[in-house]
Amino acid sequence: MSRDIESLTHVQEKLGELYQKLQDSLNADTPIVVICGPAKCDDGLCDVCDQERKDECFYHERIVLKQCLRAENCLPVLFEEDFDLVIASLEETILLREDEVEKVIVIPASEGSAAELAQFTRDPKIRPKLVVLVPYQYHPWYSEKGSFLTSLYMEIMGVVGHIYPYDRTGDKHPKASEIVITLMRSYRLNKLASTM
């Protein structure tokens, strides 16, 4: 009987060592994740707005995602905050095509971010990196058919499949931050598994 306990203890210790090695490997992996979407508000109040307004602002949604990704040991980037781009449409595309950029999160909530999404969707090096987050009301399964954005979402779903409906309150669908954290944890574990 004591031999069984010793054997079990040995197995538990070995698994504990392997688990620690897995955690250390995950902590050493810091994927670069670019978050695209609407920029700051034009009225100049973005930095001083109240919580109610922040809850409605897609730019602040991107800031929350950046904070969540940083807490998950990722290197999140918001181009307009982190770089002084001159010809953004070209410079963003060039940077996103680099292998070091592992994921590109897009919240297409403005004309500019919808144009970015269309541009990125057609680029074969960027397309596989895309994670598209849309408020569930605008997701093709829940919205009116026929709009340009809905058809673009359908195109992405047909080719890549990365359109995730979210709910800002978390009542009907997960929040954007919950989706991103889950996806990045899974992505990093799968990446690690493929190297072992």
N, C-alpha and C positions, 0 to 999 in steps of 0.2 A: 504494500500500500504506500509506504513512504517513497518507494522508487517511482511510483506513478506521480506523486506530488513533486518530486525532484525533477522528473521529466517535464511535467507541466510548467513548473517554474522556469526551467531552462527555455522552453518554447516561448513563454511569455516574455522573458528577458530578450530573447533573440528578436521577436516581433517588435518589442519596444525600441530596440536599436535600429531596426529597419524603418520603423515609423519616424524616428528622429532623423534618420538619413533622408527620408522622403521630405520631411518638413524643411530640412536644411537646403535641399535641392530646390524646393519651391521658393524659399526665401532668397536664393541666389538668382532666381529668374525674375527680371524686371522688364516685362514687355512694354514697348512704347505704344500707347493708345491715343489716337487723335480724336478729339470730340468736335464735330462740326455742327453748325446750326445757326440760329439767329444771333446777331451781334447785340451789343448793348443798345438800350433804347436811345433814340435820337434826342429825347428831351433833357438829357444830362442828369436825370434823377436816378439812374441805375445804381449808383454807389450808395445812395442815401434813402432808397425807397423802403416803405414799411413792409412787414411780413406778408400782409394780405396781397400786396402788389407782387412781391417776390414769388408767392405761390402760383401766380398766373403767368409769370415771365419765363419764357423758354430759355433766355440767356442764363437766368439764375438756375434753371434746371441743369444746364451744362456745368455750372460752377459746383453744384451738388455732386454731379457725376465725377467731376475732377477730384473732389475731396474723397469720395468713396473709393475711387480707383487708387488714389495715393495710399489710402489705408489698406488696400489689398496688395501693396507692394508693386504697383504698376507705375509707369511714368506717363501720366496723362498730359496732353498738350492741347491748348486752345490757341490756334494760330494768331488771332488778333491780340492776345495777351502776351504770348511768349516770343513772338517774332514781329519785326517791322517789315511786313511784306509790301512790296511796291506794286507788283502785278500779280495780285493774289491768285487769280484763276490759274495762271501758269505755274507759279511757284508752289502752290498747294499741290497741284497734280504731280509735279516733279518730286516733291518731298514724300507724298503718299505712295509713290511707286517704289520707293526704296524698301529693300527687304527688312531693314531694321524696324520699320513701322509694321506692327503685327495686326492691329485692328483699327478700323475707322468707324467710329460711331457717328451716325448722322440723325439729327432731329430736324426733319424738313418742315419747319413751321413758318417760313417766310419765302418770298419769291427767290431771294438769293440762295437760301439753303436748298430749295427745291431744284434750282438750276445746278447747284453743286452735285446733288444726288444724281440728276440725269447725266451729268458729265462723268461722275465716278462710276456709275453703273455701266457705262460703255467702254471703260478702260479695263482691259483684261488683267492687268496687274493689281488694280485696286479692287475690282469687283469681289474677289474671294475674301477680302478683308472686311467687307461692309457688314455692319450691324445697324439696321435701320429701326429706329424707335418712333412710333407714331401714337398719339393719343387714340385710344380704342375707337372713339367716335369716328375717326377718319380712316381706320383700317378697312381694307376692301371687304372684309366679311361683315362689317357693321354699317357701312356708309352707302350712299347712292353711287351707282355705277355711272361711268361716262366722263368723269372729270379727268383732266390731264394727270393729276397726281395719283388718282385711283388707278388709272391705267398703267402708270409707271410702277406703282406698288405691285400690281399684278404681274408685270413683266419681271420685276426683281424676284417675286415669289416663284415664278415659273422657272427662272434660271438659277437663282442662288438660294432662295428660300429664307432670307434673313429680314423679315419684317415682323417686328414684335409689337403687339398692341400693349399699351400700358395705361394706367389710370393714375392721375396725379394724386388722388386721395388714397389709392390702394383698396377702394371698396369693391370694384368689379373685376379688376385685373391687378397684377403686381405693379408697384411703382417702378419707374425707369431705373432707379438705383438698384432695386432688388434684382431686376432682370440682368443688368450689367454685371453685378457682383457674381451671380450664378453662372453667367456665360464665361466670365473671365476665370473663375475657379475651374470650371470644366475644361476650358481651353488650355490652361496651364497644366492641369493634371494629364490631359491627353498628350500634350507636347512632351511632358516629362516621360510618360509611359512609352512613347515612341523612341526615346533615346536610351532606354534601359534594356 
